[in-house]
Amino acid sequence: MADHSKQRLRLRRFLLAAAFSVLYLIVLALFHTQGKVDRATLLHACAIVAVLILVFCALFLSGLNLRFPDPSLTGWQLLASVFTMLYVAYRAPDTRLAFTAFFFVAFMFGMLRHSGVKLAVLASVSLISFALMIGIRDARHPDPQALQLDLLQLFVM
């Protein structure tokens, strides 16, 4: 009975995270209306988020999440959200503002389950990935002003 209760709590927390993912897509749609995100990037983001929600939902509903060291899959959800947002930030640099806000939301969600070393590792992986994205984008599309903003954002984060 306690295991069933814990699983329901995990599913509820996942659904809250999924709701924030949908909210992120709504924000991206607003960026799209302002010409800051192209249609293809918005559709890719919607597809990625939909697939991730379905995969995590299937893991929770099937009970497969119980086979993982962390049955809440919080770390995996956090990284999935960060990598999705990094993809969007790569394709649409003007979404830096949304990335920063939702990055911190993702980490607050991660703090529900993890603390200390695990959270520091997740943050390090995320920030290193952000730095790599900045480097790749600058190598492919040099823009000193964008690079300066990206590095400032990386430093602040």
C-alpha positions as CSV (number, residue, x, y, z in Angstrom):
1,M,0.0,0.0,0.0
2,A,2.8,2.4,0.8
3,D,4.5,1.6,-2.5
4,H,1.3,2.4,-4.4
5,S,1.0,5.7,-2.5
6,K,4.7,6.6,-3.3
7,Q,4.1,5.7,-7.0
8,R,1.0,8.0,-7.1
9,L,3.1,10.8,-5.6
10,R,5.8,10.3,-8.2
11,L,3.2,10.4,-10.9
12,R,1.7,13.6,-9.5
13,R,5.1,15.2,-9.4
14,F,5.8,14.1,-13.0
15,L,2.4,15.6,-14.1
16,L,3.4,18.9,-12.5
17,A,6.7,18.8,-14.3
18,A,4.8,18.0,-17.5
19,A,2.6,21.0,-17.0
20,F,5.6,23.2,-16.7
21,S,6.9,21.7,-20.0
22,V,3.6,22.7,-21.7
23,L,3.9,26.1,-20.2
24,Y,7.4,26.4,-21.7
25,L,5.9,25.5,-25.1
26,I,3.3,28.3,-24.6
27,V,6.1,30.7,-23.9
28,L,7.9,29.5,-27.0
29,A,4.7,30.1,-29.0
30,L,4.7,33.7,-27.7
31,F,8.3,34.1,-28.8
32,H,7.2,32.7,-32.2
33,T,4.5,35.4,-32.5
34,Q,7.3,38.0,-32.0
35,G,9.5,36.4,-34.7
36,K,12.0,35.2,-32.1
37,V,11.5,31.4,-32.8
38,D,11.0,30.0,-36.2
39,R,8.1,27.6,-36.9
40,A,10.4,24.6,-37.4
41,T,12.1,25.1,-34.0
42,L,8.7,25.5,-32.3
43,L,7.4,22.3,-33.9
44,H,10.6,20.4,-33.0
45,A,10.3,21.6,-29.4
46,C,6.6,20.5,-29.3
47,A,7.5,17.1,-30.7
48,I,10.4,16.6,-28.3
49,V,8.3,17.6,-25.3
50,A,5.4,15.4,-26.4
51,V,7.7,12.3,-26.8
52,L,9.4,12.9,-23.5
53,I,6.1,13.3,-21.7
54,L,4.8,10.0,-23.3
55,V,8.0,8.2,-22.4
56,F,8.1,9.3,-18.8
57,C,4.4,8.7,-18.4
58,A,4.8,5.2,-19.8
59,L,7.6,4.5,-17.4
60,F,5.6,5.6,-14.4
61,L,2.3,3.9,-15.4
62,S,4.0,0.6,-16.2
63,G,6.1,0.7,-13.0
64,L,9.4,0.4,-15.0
65,N,10.6,3.5,-13.1
66,L,10.8,1.3,-10.0
67,R,13.8,-0.5,-11.5
68,F,15.9,2.6,-11.5
69,P,18.1,3.7,-8.5
70,D,15.9,6.8,-8.3
71,P,12.3,5.7,-9.0
72,S,11.2,9.3,-9.3
73,L,13.5,9.7,-12.4
74,T,14.0,13.3,-11.3
75,G,17.5,13.5,-12.6
76,W,16.6,12.1,-15.9
77,Q,13.6,14.5,-16.2
78,L,15.8,17.4,-15.3
79,L,18.4,16.6,-17.9
80,A,15.7,15.9,-20.5
81,S,14.2,19.4,-19.9
82,V,17.6,21.1,-19.9
83,F,18.7,19.4,-23.2
84,T,15.4,20.3,-24.8
85,M,15.8,23.9,-23.8
86,L,19.4,23.9,-25.0
87,Y,18.3,22.7,-28.4
88,V,15.8,25.5,-28.6
89,A,18.4,28.1,-27.3
90,Y,20.8,26.8,-30.0
91,R,18.3,27.3,-32.8
92,A,16.7,30.4,-31.4
93,P,19.2,32.4,-29.3
94,D,16.6,35.1,-28.5
95,T,15.0,32.6,-26.1
96,R,17.8,33.1,-23.6
97,L,15.3,34.7,-21.2
98,A,12.9,31.7,-21.3
99,F,15.9,29.4,-21.0
100,T,17.1,31.1,-17.8
101,A,13.7,31.1,-16.1
102,F,12.8,27.6,-17.0
103,F,16.3,26.3,-16.2
104,F,15.8,27.5,-12.6
105,V,12.3,25.9,-12.5
106,A,13.8,22.6,-13.6
107,F,16.4,22.8,-10.9
108,M,13.9,23.7,-8.2
109,F,12.0,20.6,-9.3
110,G,15.3,18.6,-9.0
111,M,15.7,19.9,-5.4
112,L,12.5,18.1,-4.5
113,R,14.3,14.8,-4.7
114,H,18.1,15.5,-4.8
115,S,20.4,17.4,-2.7
116,G,24.1,18.0,-2.4
117,V,26.4,16.0,-4.6
118,K,23.8,14.7,-7.0
119,L,22.3,18.1,-7.6
120,A,25.8,19.6,-8.1
121,V,26.6,16.9,-10.7
122,L,23.3,17.6,-12.6
123,A,24.1,21.3,-12.5
124,S,27.6,20.7,-13.7
125,V,26.4,18.5,-16.6
126,S,23.9,21.2,-17.5
127,L,26.3,24.1,-17.4
128,I,29.0,22.2,-19.3
129,S,26.3,21.3,-21.9
130,F,25.3,25.0,-22.1
131,A,29.0,26.0,-22.6
132,L,29.3,23.4,-25.4
133,M,26.2,24.7,-27.1
134,I,27.6,28.2,-26.9
135,G,30.9,27.0,-28.4
136,I,29.2,25.0,-31.2
137,R,26.9,27.9,-32.1
138,D,29.8,30.4,-32.1
139,A,31.9,28.1,-34.3
140,R,29.0,27.7,-36.8
141,H,27.6,31.2,-36.7
142,P,30.1,33.7,-35.2
143,D,28.4,36.6,-33.6
144,P,30.5,38.5,-31.1
145,Q,27.5,40.2,-29.5
146,A,25.6,36.9,-29.1
147,L,28.7,35.2,-27.7
148,Q,29.2,38.0,-25.2
149,L,25.6,37.6,-24.0
150,D,25.8,33.8,-23.9
151,L,29.0,33.9,-21.8
152,L,27.5,36.5,-19.5
153,Q,24.4,34.3,-19.0
154,L,26.6,31.2,-18.4
155,F,28.6,33.1,-15.8
156,V,25.4,34.3,-14.1
157,M,23.9,30.8,-14.1
